[in-house]
Amino acid sequence: CWATPRRGDSVIPARPKGPPSPTMTDRTVLLTGASGGIGSAVAEAFAAEGWRTVLCARSEAALDSTAQAVSAAGGTPVVRPLDVRDENEVFLALSETVEDELDVLVPAAAVMPHAPGARPLDEERHDDARDVLDVNAYGVFAAIREGLQFMPPDGRVLVPSGSVARDAEPGMGTYAASKAAAEAFARGFAVDADQHVGVVDPGIVATDLTGGKGRDPADVADMFRWAALECPAEDLDGEVLGLREWKRATR
């Protein structure tokens, strides 16, 4: 049994680094931003594998539909309201919901205060910029920083992102900067931690953040499952896995 660590404890090596076995059904995945969009769809993909699925978002009521979908898909949902901007709350959420160990973490919580392309940086509002960076960048850092304490050495962290983090697009305001910061955190943790940390870029996905434009989240959810279970560790660690890599490996 993996003992629940105290905050600040180091992770005790227990297993060689490698992909978690897809045949196991006692694994645990924790997702932030699980009330809709990519987070909800990815939760269902892991549920289909029989995973214990910890669903986190600011509103417990907003998680109800995801929890029902996870149950219907064959997973075990655990609902825990969480504001990723509060690192102490992040740690408490982990300590309350992770029974043995956390195998996969998907920090998918993100906000955008305006429609894509609608606000250039020279018109960005200061309050909105702070909120976006707090959730999309600091929230990713806090989730990974605290989550690693509950993960075995072969655990995997999948940070959702998009090309806007690397290729500037007009009117994306602070959102693009926040995603660039999230990717930088992923690369930093990849070199500093035993666990495997990488970025998953599913392209433009139809969510509230994109105004409903893009691919159906269900169509790319299996990409995250592949990144967690099948992608070689060296291809994930500190790298960006996009649609090209996923299709090349699975089709």
C-alpha positions in Angstrom: 0.0 0.0 0.0 1.3 3.5 -0.9 1.3 5.5 2.3 -0.3 8.9 2.0 2.6 11.4 2.2 2.7 14.6 4.3 3.1 17.9 2.5 6.7 18.3 1.5 7.6 14.6 1.8 9.7 13.2 -1.0 8.3 10.4 -3.2 9.6 7.0 -2.3 10.7 5.0 -5.4 8.6 1.9 -5.8 8.5 0.9 -9.4 10.6 1.4 -12.5 9.7 4.2 -14.9 7.4 3.2 -17.7 3.8 3.4 -18.9 1.0 2.3 -16.4 -0.4 -1.0 -17.5 -3.7 -0.6 -19.4 -5.0 -3.9 -17.9 -5.1 -2.4 -14.4 -8.5 -1.2 -13.2 -7.5 0.0 -9.8 -5.7 3.0 -11.1 -6.6 6.6 -10.1 -6.7 9.7 -12.3 -7.4 13.2 -11.1 -8.6 15.9 -13.4 -9.0 19.6 -12.7 -11.5 21.5 -14.8 -13.6 18.3 -15.0 -17.0 20.0 -15.2 -17.0 20.2 -18.9 -15.0 20.4 -22.2 -11.7 18.5 -22.4 -11.7 17.6 -18.7 -15.1 15.9 -18.8 -14.4 14.0 -22.0 -11.1 12.8 -20.8 -12.7 11.6 -17.5 -15.1 9.5 -19.5 -12.2 8.0 -21.5 -10.4 6.8 -18.4 -13.7 5.7 -16.9 -14.1 3.3 -19.9 -10.9 1.7 -18.7 -12.5 1.2 -15.2 -10.4 3.8 -13.5 -11.2 5.5 -10.2 -11.7 9.1 -11.5 -11.3 12.1 -9.2 -13.3 15.0 -10.6 -12.3 18.6 -9.5 -13.8 22.0 -10.4 -14.9 25.1 -8.6 -18.5 24.1 -8.4 -19.7 20.7 -7.1 -23.0 21.1 -8.9 -21.3 21.6 -12.2 -19.5 18.2 -11.8 -22.8 16.2 -11.5 -23.2 15.5 -15.2 -19.5 14.4 -15.5 -19.9 12.1 -12.5 -23.0 10.5 -14.0 -21.1 10.0 -17.3 -18.1 8.5 -15.6 -20.4 6.0 -13.8 -22.2 5.1 -17.0 -18.9 4.5 -18.7 -17.8 2.0 -16.0 -15.5 4.2 -13.9 -15.8 5.2 -10.2 -16.3 8.9 -9.8 -15.1 10.9 -6.8 -16.3 14.5 -6.8 -14.2 17.1 -5.0 -14.9 20.9 -5.4 -11.5 22.7 -5.9 -10.1 26.1 -6.7 -6.7 25.4 -8.2 -5.6 29.0 -7.3 -5.3 27.9 -3.6 -2.3 25.5 -3.2 -3.4 24.5 0.3 -6.8 23.5 -1.0 -5.1 21.5 -3.8 -3.1 19.5 -1.2 -6.2 18.9 0.9 -8.2 17.7 -2.1 -5.4 15.2 -3.0 -5.1 14.0 0.6 -8.8 13.5 0.8 -9.4 11.7 -2.5 -6.2 9.7 -3.3 -6.5 6.4 -1.5 -3.2 4.7 -2.4 -1.5 6.6 -5.2 -2.3 8.9 -8.0 -1.3 7.4 -11.4 -2.3 10.2 -13.8 -2.9 13.9 -13.3 -4.6 16.1 -15.9 -4.6 19.7 -14.8 -7.2 20.9 -17.3 -8.7 23.9 -15.4 -8.5 27.0 -17.6 -10.4 30.3 -18.1 -10.6 32.9 -20.8 -12.4 36.2 -20.1 -13.3 36.9 -23.7 -14.0 35.2 -27.0 -10.9 33.9 -28.8 -9.2 36.6 -30.8 -11.3 39.4 -29.3 -8.9 41.2 -27.1 -5.3 42.2 -28.0 -2.8 42.5 -25.2 -2.7 46.3 -25.3 -6.3 46.2 -24.4 -6.2 43.5 -21.8 -7.8 44.3 -18.5 -5.5 43.9 -15.5 -8.0 42.0 -13.4 -8.6 39.6 -16.2 -4.9 39.0 -16.8 -4.4 38.2 -13.1 -7.3 35.7 -13.1 -6.2 34.0 -16.3 -2.6 33.6 -15.0 -3.7 32.5 -11.6 -5.9 29.7 -13.0 -4.1 28.7 -16.2 -0.5 29.0 -15.1 -0.3 29.1 -11.3 -3.1 26.5 -11.0 -1.2 24.1 -13.2 1.9 24.6 -11.1 0.1 24.1 -7.9 -1.7 21.0 -9.1 1.5 19.4 -10.3 3.6 20.6 -7.4 1.2 19.0 -4.9 0.1 16.1 -7.0 3.7 14.7 -7.5 3.8 13.9 -3.8 1.0 11.4 -4.2 2.4 9.8 -7.4 4.7 6.8 -7.9 7.8 7.3 -10.0 6.0 6.0 -13.1 3.1 8.4 -12.7 2.2 10.7 -15.6 1.1 14.3 -15.8 -0.7 15.4 -18.9 -0.9 19.2 -19.3 -3.5 20.3 -21.9 -2.3 23.1 -24.2 -2.5 24.5 -27.7 -0.4 26.0 -30.5 -1.2 29.5 -29.3 1.4 28.8 -26.5 4.1 28.7 -29.2 2.7 30.6 -32.2 1.4 34.1 -31.5 -2.2 34.8 -32.7 -3.8 38.2 -32.6 -6.3 39.0 -29.9 -5.6 36.1 -27.6 -4.7 38.4 -24.7 -3.2 36.8 -21.6 -4.5 33.3 -22.5 -1.7 32.6 -24.8 0.9 33.7 -22.2 -0.8 31.5 -19.6 -0.5 28.5 -21.9 3.1 29.2 -22.6 3.8 29.3 -18.9 1.9 26.1 -18.4 4.1 24.4 -21.0 7.2 25.8 -19.4 6.1 24.4 -16.0 5.7 21.0 -17.7 9.2 21.1 -19.1 10.6 22.1 -15.8 8.9 19.4 -13.8 9.9 16.9 -16.5 13.6 17.5 -15.8 13.3 18.0 -12.0 10.9 15.2 -11.0 11.0 11.4 -11.3 7.5 11.3 -12.8 6.8 11.8 -16.5 5.4 15.2 -17.3 4.4 16.4 -20.8 2.0 18.5 -22.8 -0.9 17.2 -24.8 -2.1 19.5 -27.7 -5.3 18.2 -29.2 -5.7 21.2 -31.5 -8.8 23.4 -31.4 -11.5 21.7 -29.3 -15.1 22.8 -29.1 -15.4 24.1 -25.5 -16.7 27.2 -23.8 -13.2 28.7 -24.2 -13.4 28.4 -27.9 -17.0 29.5 -28.3 -17.9 26.0 -29.4 -15.6 26.0 -32.4 -13.3 23.0 -33.1 -13.3 19.3 -32.6 -15.8 17.5 -30.3 -13.9 16.9 -27.0 -15.0 13.2 -27.2 -13.1 12.9 -30.5 -9.7 13.8 -28.8 -10.3 12.3 -25.4 -8.7 9.0 -26.3 -5.5 11.0 -27.2 -5.0 11.6 -23.4 -5.7 8.0 -22.6 -3.0 7.0 -25.2 -0.6 9.5 -23.7 -1.1 8.0 -20.3 -1.1 4.3 -21.2 0.7 3.7 -24.5 3.0 6.5 -25.4 6.7 5.7 -24.6 7.8 7.7 -21.5 10.7 9.3 -23.4 8.3 10.7 -26.0 6.1 12.3 -23.3 8.7 13.7 -20.9 9.1 17.4 -21.5 7.6 17.2 -24.9 4.5 18.3 -26.8 2.3 15.5 -28.1 0.1 16.7 -30.9 -2.5 15.1 -33.2 0.3 14.1 -35.6 2.1 12.0 -33.0 -1.1 10.4 -31.8 -2.3 9.5 -35.2 1.1 8.2 -36.3 1.2 5.9 -33.2 -2.3 4.6 -33.3 -3.4 4.5 -37.0 
